[in-house]
Amino acid sequence: MSIDTVVVTKIARLASIEVTDAQKEHYVRELSGIMKWIEQLAEINTDNVPQLTSVSETTLPLRKDEITDGHKRDAVLANAPASDYGCFIVPKVIE
């Protein structure tokens, strides 16, 4: 892919960034260098390389998938402006 000032201008417009003409020339060189690196990476054969999801082989502890109410109803309702019968009281919004 060829990067020129037209492409840099379009990218800047899409990103809502104001870029001067001097900066455009700088970004043309920077983005062209990045694209060369990407082209080099595309040349590497990765057919037999397994997918890597993490650099370390760790397993996170999982809790049991159970539905609970948290056993904190009174603590939660203590923050409510109004409650009754263990429920929040909210203003009526539909007539």
The 8 nearest C-alpha neighbors of each residue, nearest first, counted from 0:
[[1, 2, 34, 31, 35, 38, 3, 30],
 [0, 2, 3, 31, 34, 6, 27, 30],
 [1, 3, 31, 27, 6, 0, 30, 4],
 [4, 2, 6, 5, 27, 7, 1, 24],
 [3, 5, 7, 6, 23, 8, 27, 24],
 [4, 6, 8, 3, 7, 9, 2, 10],
 [7, 5, 9, 8, 3, 4, 2, 10],
 [8, 6, 4, 10, 9, 5, 11, 23],
 [9, 7, 5, 11, 6, 10, 4, 12],
 [8, 10, 6, 12, 7, 11, 13, 5],
 [11, 9, 7, 13, 12, 8, 14, 6],
 [10, 12, 16, 14, 8, 9, 13, 15],
 [13, 11, 15, 9, 14, 10, 8, 16],
 [12, 14, 10, 15, 11, 9, 16, 8],
 [13, 15, 11, 12, 16, 10, 9, 17],
 [16, 14, 12, 13, 11, 17, 10, 18],
 [17, 15, 11, 14, 12, 18, 13, 10],
 [16, 18, 11, 15, 19, 12, 14, 8],
 [17, 19, 22, 16, 23, 20, 11, 8],
 [20, 18, 22, 21, 23, 17, 24, 8],
 [19, 21, 23, 22, 24, 18, 4, 25],
 [22, 20, 23, 19, 24, 25, 18, 26],
 [21, 23, 25, 19, 20, 24, 18, 26],
 [24, 22, 20, 26, 25, 21, 4, 27],
 [23, 25, 27, 22, 21, 26, 28, 20],
 [24, 26, 22, 23, 28, 27, 29, 21],
 [25, 27, 29, 23, 28, 24, 30, 22],
 [28, 26, 24, 30, 25, 29, 3, 2],
 [27, 29, 31, 26, 25, 30, 32, 24],
 [30, 28, 26, 32, 31, 27, 25, 33],
 [29, 31, 33, 32, 27, 28, 26, 34],
 [30, 32, 34, 28, 33, 29, 2, 27],
 [33, 31, 35, 29, 30, 34, 28, 36],
 [32, 34, 30, 36, 35, 31, 37, 29],
 [33, 35, 37, 31, 36, 32, 30, 38],
 [36, 34, 38, 32, 37, 33, 31, 39],
 [37, 35, 39, 33, 34, 38, 40, 32],
 [36, 38, 34, 40, 39, 35, 41, 33],
 [37, 39, 41, 35, 36, 40, 34, 42],
 [40, 38, 36, 42, 37, 41, 35, 43],
 [39, 41, 37, 42, 38, 43, 36, 35],
 [40, 42, 38, 39, 43, 37, 44, 36],
 [43, 41, 39, 40, 44, 38, 37, 45],
 [44, 42, 41, 40, 45, 39, 46, 38],
 [43, 45, 46, 42, 41, 47, 48, 40],
 [46, 44, 48, 47, 43, 49, 42, 41],
 [45, 47, 48, 44, 49, 43, 50, 42],
 [48, 46, 45, 49, 44, 50, 43, 51],
 [47, 49, 45, 46, 50, 44, 51, 43],
 [50, 48, 47, 51, 46, 45, 52, 53],
 [49, 51, 52, 48, 53, 47, 45, 46],
 [52, 50, 53, 49, 54, 48, 55, 56],
 [51, 53, 50, 54, 55, 56, 49, 57],
 [54, 52, 55, 51, 56, 57, 50, 58],
 [53, 55, 56, 52, 51, 57, 50, 58],
 [56, 54, 53, 57, 52, 58, 51, 59],
 [57, 55, 58, 54, 53, 52, 59, 51],
 [58, 56, 55, 59, 53, 54, 60, 52],
 [57, 59, 60, 56, 61, 55, 53, 52],
 [58, 60, 61, 57, 62, 56, 55, 53],
 [59, 61, 58, 62, 57, 63, 64, 56],
 [60, 62, 59, 63, 64, 58, 65, 57],
 [63, 61, 64, 60, 65, 59, 66, 67],
 [62, 64, 65, 61, 66, 60, 67, 59],
 [65, 63, 62, 66, 61, 67, 60, 68],
 [66, 64, 63, 67, 62, 68, 69, 61],
 [65, 67, 64, 68, 69, 63, 70, 62],
 [68, 66, 69, 65, 70, 64, 71, 63],
 [67, 69, 70, 66, 71, 72, 65, 75],
 [68, 70, 71, 67, 72, 66, 75, 74],
 [69, 71, 68, 72, 67, 73, 74, 75],
 [72, 70, 74, 69, 73, 75, 68, 76],
 [71, 73, 75, 74, 70, 76, 85, 69],
 [72, 74, 76, 75, 71, 77, 85, 70],
 [75, 73, 77, 71, 72, 76, 78, 70],
 [76, 74, 72, 77, 73, 78, 71, 79],
 [75, 77, 79, 73, 78, 74, 72, 82],
 [76, 78, 74, 75, 79, 73, 80, 82],
 [79, 77, 76, 75, 80, 74, 81, 73],
 [80, 78, 76, 81, 77, 82, 87, 75],
 [79, 81, 78, 82, 88, 77, 87, 76],
 [82, 80, 88, 79, 87, 83, 89, 76],
 [83, 81, 87, 88, 86, 79, 85, 76],
 [82, 84, 85, 86, 87, 88, 81, 76],
 [85, 83, 86, 82, 87, 88, 76, 81],
 [84, 86, 83, 82, 87, 72, 76, 73],
 [87, 85, 82, 83, 84, 88, 76, 81],
 [88, 86, 82, 81, 89, 83, 79, 76],
 [87, 89, 82, 81, 86, 83, 90, 80],
 [90, 88, 87, 91, 81, 82, 92, 80],
 [89, 91, 92, 88, 93, 81, 87, 80],
 [90, 92, 93, 89, 94, 88, 87, 81],
 [91, 93, 90, 94, 89, 88, 87, 81],
 [94, 92, 91, 90, 89, 88, 87, 86],
 [93, 92, 91, 90, 89, 88, 87, 81]]
